[in-house]
Amino acid sequence: MDIQELQKLEKELEVCLSRVTETKGERFLGEITALQQKGAQLMEENRRLKQMEYLFSTQTHILEQSQSSESITNICSSSNPQDNDSSDISLKLGLLFPK
């Protein structure tokens, strides 16, 4: 090959290399954009899950309080009304006080 053919081949290689580099850059930018979008989606899902966790724990706490107060109400309402004599309070509570 003479010098002109080599220079022509060199120019073609430079053009091809610049196209490869450009395509590579575009693909990297595309992947970065896709990963950023996926990251934003994951952050949104994480926020939503934290909100659901908060609501669930709040509802669980309310349910536990409700069941606790229901148990107390059931215990009090299940006792015989005639047993509500104030002198027998120590017996109902299981306290040992001399009368």
Backbone as a chain_set.jsonl record, in Angstrom:
{"seq": "MDIQELQKLEKELEVCLSRVTETKGERFLGEITALQQKGAQLMEENRRLKQMEYLFSTQTHILEQSQSSESITNICSSSNPQDNDSSDISLKLGLLFPK", "coords": {"N": [[0.852, -1.177, 0.0], [0.422, 2.19, -0.741], [1.28, 5.459, 0.597], [-0.95, 7.185, 0.454], [-3.157, 5.438, 0.349], [-2.867, 4.237, 2.823], [-3.307, 6.456, 4.47], [-5.958, 6.999, 3.796], [-7.188, 4.655, 4.722], [-6.607, 4.949, 7.437], [-8.157, 7.221, 8.046], [-10.74, 6.168, 7.609], [-10.785, 4.233, 9.618], [-10.643, 5.924, 11.864], [-13.103, 7.256, 11.62], [-14.872, 5.091, 11.909], [-14.139, 4.268, 14.486], [-14.886, 6.542, 15.953], [-17.659, 6.405, 15.6], [-18.209, 4.002, 16.938], [-17.399, 4.7, 19.523], [-19.226, 6.779, 19.998], [-21.678, 5.383, 19.86], [-21.287, 3.624, 21.982], [-21.2, 5.471, 24.132], [-23.823, 6.494, 23.965], [-25.286, 4.204, 24.612], [-24.38, 3.722, 27.215], [-25.383, 6.056, 28.458], [-28.1, 5.573, 28.087], [-28.428, 3.254, 29.667], [-27.742, 4.314, 32.156], [-29.803, 6.188, 32.485], [-32.015, 4.431, 32.542], [-31.385, 2.996, 34.875], [-31.499, 5.052, 36.748], [-34.224, 5.684, 36.615], [-35.285, 3.247, 37.513], [-34.219, 3.28, 40.075], [-35.595, 5.488, 41.131], [-38.189, 4.448, 41.066], [-37.901, 2.339, 42.878], [-37.337, 3.786, 45.202], [-39.772, 5.094, 45.525], [-41.456, 2.9, 45.89], [-40.351, 1.94, 48.257], [-40.952, 4.082, 49.974], [-43.728, 3.884, 49.93], [-44.066, 1.336, 51.067], [-43.013, 1.787, 53.625], [-44.922, 3.559, 54.551], [-47.151, 1.876, 54.565], [-46.259, 0.057, 56.485], [-46.183, 1.71, 58.735], [-48.92, 2.37, 58.964], [-49.935, -0.201, 59.414], [-48.66, -0.895, 61.835], [-49.748, 1.049, 63.484], [-52.487, 0.385, 63.359], [-52.336, -2.158, 64.496], [-51.472, -1.516, 67.067], [-53.692, -0.037, 67.955], [-55.629, -2.037, 67.818], [-54.614, -3.808, 69.743], [-54.883, -2.231, 72.043], [-57.64, -1.959, 72.04], [-58.478, -4.62, 72.356], [-57.402, -5.096, 74.862], [-58.826, -3.289, 76.506], [-61.345, -4.312, 76.017], [-61.157, -6.811, 77.217], [-60.932, -6.089, 79.898], [-63.414, -4.843, 80.223], [-65.087, -7.036, 79.713], [-64.415, -8.704, 81.85], [-65.235, -7.16, 84.012], [-67.985, -6.858, 83.424], [-68.854, -9.456, 83.431], [-68.947, -10.273, 85.997], [-71.006, -10.993, 88.823], [-73.682, -8.822, 89.572], [-74.505, -8.656, 92.212], [-72.258, -9.159, 93.578], [-70.908, -6.838, 93.769], [-70.561, -5.495, 96.136], [-69.029, -3.179, 98.212], [-67.589, -3.996, 100.422], [-66.546, -6.406, 99.765], [-64.508, -5.989, 98.019], [-61.78, -6.403, 98.487], [-61.666, -9.172, 98.404], [-62.356, -9.736, 95.75], [-60.233, -8.644, 94.371], [-58.289, -10.167, 95.298], [-56.835, -9.481, 97.501], [-55.389, -9.593, 100.714], [-56.691, -8.51, 103.375], [-57.337, -7.871, 106.739], [-60.621, -8.033, 108.116]], "CA": [[0.0, 0.0, 0.0], [1.172, 3.445, -0.723], [0.971, 6.362, 1.709], [-2.316, 7.725, 0.314], [-4.077, 4.37, 0.728], [-2.762, 4.098, 4.274], [-3.983, 7.617, 5.085], [-7.396, 6.797, 3.586], [-7.574, 3.6, 5.656], [-6.541, 5.549, 8.762], [-9.348, 8.088, 8.191], [-11.903, 5.285, 7.742], [-10.714, 3.657, 10.963], [-10.988, 6.991, 12.808], [-14.552, 7.467, 11.525], [-15.517, 3.917, 12.529], [-13.869, 4.317, 15.917], [-15.722, 7.594, 16.557], [-19.037, 5.877, 15.634], [-18.258, 3.009, 18.016], [-17.325, 5.458, 20.772], [-20.5, 7.495, 20.145], [-22.702, 4.375, 20.175], [-21.001, 3.165, 23.342], [-21.634, 6.542, 25.027], [-25.294, 6.534, 23.962], [-25.782, 3.034, 25.364], [-24.111, 3.976, 28.636], [-26.363, 7.044, 28.924], [-29.395, 4.882, 28.151], [-28.421, 2.392, 30.844], [-27.759, 5.182, 33.346], [-31.165, 6.723, 32.599], [-32.888, 3.327, 32.974], [-31.086, 2.705, 36.278], [-32.025, 6.157, 37.557], [-35.676, 5.5, 36.68], [-35.543, 2.112, 38.397], [-33.92, 3.75, 41.432], [-36.718, 6.33, 41.566], [-39.316, 3.549, 41.327], [-37.623, 1.62, 44.127], [-37.496, 4.724, 46.312], [-41.21, 5.307, 45.689], [-41.995, 1.674, 46.49], [-39.86, 1.929, 49.635], [-41.761, 5.064, 50.697], [-45.08, 3.317, 50.058], [-43.991, 0.232, 52.027], [-42.846, 2.369, 54.955], [-46.223, 4.105, 54.929], [-47.993, 0.725, 54.9], [-45.76, -0.471, 57.751], [-46.638, 2.637, 59.781], [-50.367, 2.17, 59.134], [-50.139, -1.517, 60.013], [-48.269, -0.877, 63.25], [-50.737, 1.877, 64.172], [-53.704, -0.41, 63.496], [-52.048, -3.23, 65.447], [-51.456, -0.893, 68.394], [-55.09, 0.288, 68.293], [-56.299, -3.31, 68.062], [-54.157, -4.324, 71.036], [-55.52, -1.428, 73.086], [-59.06, -2.283, 72.02], [-58.647, -5.942, 72.955], [-57.09, -4.988, 76.278], [-59.947, -2.659, 77.193], [-62.471, -5.237, 75.906], [-60.952, -7.838, 78.24], [-61.266, -5.484, 81.189], [-64.868, -4.661, 80.212], [-65.706, -8.356, 79.835], [-64.204, -9.195, 83.216], [-66.098, -6.383, 84.903], [-69.404, -7.078, 83.151], [-69.221, -10.848, 83.658], [-69.123, -10.54, 87.428], [-72.375, -10.918, 89.311], [-73.918, -7.496, 90.135], [-74.66, -8.733, 93.663], [-70.911, -9.243, 94.135], [-70.295, -5.519, 93.724], [-70.568, -4.908, 97.473], [-67.713, -2.577, 98.432], [-66.86, -4.691, 101.485], [-65.928, -7.595, 99.197], [-63.517, -5.588, 97.01], [-60.508, -7.049, 98.776], [-61.749, -10.56, 97.965], [-62.362, -9.758, 94.287], [-58.892, -8.316, 93.9], [-57.387, -11.165, 95.826], [-56.009, -8.879, 98.525], [-55.613, -10.183, 102.028], [-56.787, -7.5, 104.412], [-58.245, -8.336, 107.818], [-61.857, -7.25, 108.189]], "C": [[0.895, 1.236, 0.0], [0.649, 4.339, 0.399], [-0.452, 6.9, 1.646], [-3.355, 6.675, 0.736], [-4.059, 4.153, 2.248], [-3.463, 5.245, 5.005], [-5.5, 7.496, 4.948], [-7.925, 5.743, 4.57], [-7.588, 4.13, 7.099], [-7.764, 6.428, 9.024], [-10.604, 7.237, 8.384], [-11.942, 4.657, 9.142], [-11.093, 4.683, 12.031], [-12.488, 7.244, 12.821], [-15.293, 6.312, 12.203], [-15.339, 3.932, 14.047], [-14.729, 5.381, 16.596], [-17.179, 7.149, 16.619], [-19.197, 4.86, 16.768], [-18.261, 3.709, 19.367], [-18.641, 6.187, 21.038], [-21.619, 6.533, 20.544], [-22.532, 3.87, 21.606], [-21.476, 4.198, 24.359], [-23.15, 6.619, 25.125], [-25.873, 5.376, 24.769], [-25.547, 3.204, 26.861], [-25.118, 4.978, 29.207], [-27.752, 6.43, 29.043], [-29.495, 3.996, 29.376], [-28.473, 3.212, 32.127], [-29.155, 5.734, 33.57], [-32.128, 5.645, 33.099], [-32.656, 3.008, 34.449], [-31.589, 3.817, 37.198], [-33.539, 6.044, 37.703], [-36.033, 4.349, 37.616], [-35.273, 2.497, 39.85], [-35.053, 4.601, 41.982], [-37.94, 5.473, 41.88], [-39.118, 2.803, 42.64], [-37.766, 2.535, 45.337], [-38.973, 4.981, 46.581], [-41.856, 4.08, 46.341], [-41.579, 1.574, 47.964], [-40.672, 2.89, 50.501], [-43.161, 4.514, 50.959], [-45.093, 2.182, 51.083], [-43.809, 0.739, 53.456], [-44.167, 2.935, 55.457], [-47.172, 2.971, 55.327], [-47.573, 0.124, 56.239], [-46.242, 0.401, 58.906], [-48.128, 2.441, 60.045], [-50.658, 0.83, 59.808], [-49.79, -1.508, 61.492], [-49.239, -0.031, 64.068], [-52.02, 1.09, 64.399], [-53.506, -1.53, 64.505], [-52.076, -2.682, 66.871], [-52.883, -0.584, 68.849], [-55.854, -0.99, 68.61], [-55.906, -3.88, 69.417], [-54.795, -3.554, 72.185], [-56.997, -1.775, 73.182], [-59.308, -3.628, 72.679], [-58.382, -5.903, 74.449], [-58.264, -4.374, 77.035], [-61.203, -3.529, 77.11], [-62.368, -6.309, 76.977], [-61.336, -7.299, 79.601], [-62.778, -5.312, 81.298], [-65.565, -6.002, 80.406], [-65.56, -8.906, 81.251], [-65.143, -8.479, 84.172], [-67.567, -6.706, 84.676], [-69.806, -8.524, 83.41], [-69.406, -11.155, 85.146], [-70.576, -10.304, 87.819], [-72.595, -9.542, 89.946], [-74.079, -7.522, 91.644], [-73.306, -8.788, 94.355], [-70.241, -7.876, 94.188], [-70.347, -4.795, 95.054], [-69.156, -4.417, 97.777], [-66.923, -3.297, 99.516], [-66.137, -5.918, 100.945], [-64.855, -7.254, 98.168], [-62.196, -6.289, 97.248], [-60.519, -8.501, 98.331], [-61.699, -10.66, 96.451], [-60.971, -9.501, 93.74], [-57.87, -9.317, 94.406], [-56.461, -10.597, 96.887], [-56.362, -9.473, 99.884], [-55.555, -9.087, 103.081], [-57.712, -8.047, 105.5], [-59.469, -7.434, 107.853], [-62.13, -6.811, 109.574]], "O": [[1.944, 1.298, 0.641], [-0.324, 3.994, 1.07], [-1.096, 7.056, 2.684], [-4.33, 7.007, 1.411], [-5.096, 3.917, 2.869], [-4.124, 5.036, 6.023], [-6.241, 7.845, 5.867], [-8.983, 5.924, 5.173], [-8.478, 3.794, 7.881], [-8.34, 6.38, 10.111], [-11.439, 7.551, 9.232], [-13.0, 4.565, 9.763], [-11.785, 4.35, 12.993], [-13.085, 7.425, 13.882], [-16.226, 6.533, 12.976], [-16.274, 3.645, 14.795], [-15.246, 5.154, 17.69], [-17.876, 7.473, 17.581], [-20.206, 4.864, 17.472], [-19.037, 3.353, 20.254], [-19.119, 6.212, 22.172], [-22.408, 6.822, 21.444], [-23.506, 3.709, 22.342], [-22.099, 3.831, 25.356], [-23.704, 6.787, 26.211], [-26.835, 5.551, 25.518], [-26.409, 2.871, 27.675], [-25.644, 4.78, 30.302], [-28.493, 6.727, 29.98], [-30.522, 3.981, 30.053], [-29.167, 2.846, 33.076], [-29.646, 5.753, 34.698], [-32.957, 5.905, 33.971], [-33.609, 2.776, 35.192], [-32.052, 3.545, 38.305], [-34.08, 6.278, 38.784], [-36.964, 4.456, 38.414], [-36.007, 2.091, 40.751], [-35.434, 4.467, 43.145], [-38.65, 5.738, 42.85], [-40.056, 2.652, 43.423], [-38.261, 2.111, 46.382], [-39.384, 5.076, 47.737], [-42.696, 4.21, 47.231], [-42.375, 1.168, 48.811], [-41.037, 2.557, 51.628], [-43.707, 4.657, 52.053], [-46.026, 2.078, 51.879], [-44.384, 0.183, 54.392], [-44.497, 2.811, 56.637], [-47.909, 3.088, 56.306], [-48.422, -0.273, 57.038], [-46.664, -0.116, 59.941], [-48.555, 2.355, 61.196], [-51.53, 0.743, 60.673], [-50.532, -2.048, 62.312], [-49.523, -0.356, 65.22], [-52.583, 1.117, 65.493], [-54.409, -1.825, 65.288], [-52.634, -3.307, 67.772], [-53.239, -0.843, 69.998], [-56.638, -1.029, 69.559], [-56.755, -4.378, 70.157], [-55.201, -4.146, 73.185], [-57.545, -1.873, 74.28], [-60.239, -3.771, 73.472], [-59.052, -6.589, 75.221], [-58.656, -4.879, 78.087], [-62.036, -3.499, 78.015], [-63.373, -6.682, 77.582], [-62.0, -7.986, 80.377], [-63.361, -5.6, 82.342], [-66.524, -6.101, 81.172], [-66.492, -9.51, 81.782], [-65.768, -9.101, 85.031], [-68.324, -6.819, 85.64], [-70.991, -8.801, 83.593], [-69.966, -12.191, 85.502], [-71.275, -9.502, 87.201], [-71.788, -9.122, 90.775], [-73.818, -6.517, 92.305], [-73.194, -8.509, 95.549], [-69.093, -7.781, 94.623], [-70.188, -3.575, 95.087], [-68.192, -5.165, 97.615], [-65.695, -3.216, 99.528], [-65.215, -6.423, 101.587], [-64.34, -8.155, 97.506], [-61.553, -6.729, 96.294], [-59.481, -9.02, 97.919], [-61.068, -11.57, 95.915], [-60.582, -10.097, 92.736], [-56.715, -9.306, 93.98], [-55.405, -11.171, 97.15], [-57.517, -9.809, 100.145], [-54.487, -8.778, 103.61], [-58.756, -8.623, 105.196], [-59.369, -6.225, 107.646], [-63.131, -6.14, 109.823]]}, "num_chains": 1, "name": "protein.A"}
